[in-house]
Each structure stands twice: as C-alpha cells, then as structure tokens.
Amino acid sequence: MNVLISGGCKNGKSGFAQDIAVKLSGNGKRYYVATMIPYDGEDRSRIARHIEDRAGMGFETLEIGRDIASCLDGAESDSTFLVDSITALLLNELFPETHNGDADPEAAERCRSGLLKLAASAGNAVFVTDYIYSDAIRYDSFTENYRAALASLDRALAEVCETVIELCAGNVIFHKGGLPE
Amino acid sequence: MDFIIGGAYQGKLDYAKKQFGVTDEQIFTCSETDGIRFGARCIHRLEEFTLWSVRNGKDATEIFKGHESEWRGSVLICCDIFCGVVPMGADMRTWREMTGRLCAYLSGEAESVTRLFCGLPQRLA
C-alpha cells in the first residue's frame, strides 16, 4: 500500500513514517530513500540525526536527490520505499546540476511522473512531505511557484495513496484510509 | 451558505465545483484592489477581500454582517492564512487577525464547513 504523510516541521512525520514502513514491509526489503542533498553543516547534522533515528530498523539507505523512480532500479519488486522528503526532491529537481540559476519549469512534472511511477511499482511506498500553505506572507514569485508545485505533487500523491495522514504535534489525523493493525 | 477553508493550493475551488456544482461563470474572485462583490454563487479568495478591508480601514466581518441576505445562499472560500508566524508588518498582522475573525464568524453561520487538505475534504461542521 501507499501512504502520504504531511504536516508541519518537527511534528513527528519522519519517525512515524519509519514505523509505518517497518510495519508494512514485514519481512520484505525496506529502503530509506533520502532525497536531501546536503549543502551545509546544518543539513549534515539534520541527516546525521535522521540516520541515528533509524539505526537498527533494517533500512538500506539510498541517496537519491533527483530522478526519484531510479530507486526502483535493481530493487526487489515487493520492497518498501520510504521517501523523505518530496519537499527536498522538488527543490533539487528545480535546480538540476547543470542549471544556470533559473528554476527548471519541467521540475514539477518530472517529480510527478517519477513519484507516480514509484507508487504504482513499489510493493509499498511511504511519502513524506511538508505542509507549508497556511501563513500570512506575500512570497516572491519563486517561492509562490514552489509552494504551488509542491501542493500539486501532494495532491497527485493523495489521490493515488490508499492512506493520507497529517501529523500534528505527534498526533495522527487520518484524511483518507487507515493503517493495518 | 457553505464555507470552504484550507491552505493555499489545497483544492478548495475544485471542491466547490465538484461538491456544489459551481461553474466558472458563477465565481467571483476577490482582490486586494477591488474587494468583494456580494451576490455571486461562489465567492473565492476571501483573504484578498480582508486585505482590501485592511487597506481601506474597514472591518471585513462588519461588512459581511451588513450584507447577510446576499451571501446566505453562497459558497464562500477562504485561505487559512492565520496559521503561520505573526508577520512583521502591522498591516499584515491586522490582515491575519481580521481573516481569522471573519472565518470564525462565517463558520458559525455556515450550513457546512469543510477544510481541504491535499485535495481531500475534511468536514469540520
């Protein structure tokens, strides 16, 4: 099954996603698809914290910052993939390695097709995204376009995922479906 | 009146069309410069109307109370801009608070209140 998890920052999404992925995978293979490409010490310490959090949970880590469906290459078909996060994936795709400073207008569509392919092909997939849509700020056009693109990916995934969850201060709100006992 | 709320880009307008049969011609979209037009079947982007209210020294909720008969049958849509950090600018702070108060008022008056999350409706009232 496929699960989408959203919510505010530091509300428990990643930890909850790991628990779900472990539960869904049973005895099958489980992959942690890390999408963040570290740019500074703050990123590296966040990654170190996540690695520590999931130590001993049996994940194989795949570092995939772009072309998300490539995580399927060589993987067993009934594997479970935890993608953390859509937010970082979109940012990376907006600025390909060869970019000239302008955001790539094809990025959102590339993310969408890759994510939908993963959802359709994986044994199980758990997607983590961020809820960044409810504040009183007039953003610049780049940020506004980024928010719109991320929301379009969230909505595309929410449509195909059997279960959609919002994490609020560690509490679970089901917007669609449920979870196996 | 049916009230739809939720974050930016969450599918509020699509839901209004699907659930209440609203057509493109029936939608009035508020703006910071032109405010609101009551009487439309669906009034979209109420947060732009509250910003217009702030810019023009008006109280959005009082304006709504004065036009009650005109929106009783409408579908009203507002972005929940009041969940984030308190903005630095005084106008933006007033905007955020005025929007919160208007939404609380409209929720109390609505036959249904629905929040959209990633395109999924959550019935609040």
Interface residues (C-beta under 8 A of the other chain):
Chain A: L4 S6 Y131 Y133 S134 D135 A136 I137 R138 R147 A148 A151 S152 D154 R155 L157 A158 E159 V164 E166 H175 K176
Chain B: G6 G7 A8 Y9 Q10 G11 C79 D80 I81 F82 C83 G84 V85 P87 M92 R93 W95 R96 T99 F117 C118 G119 L120 Q122
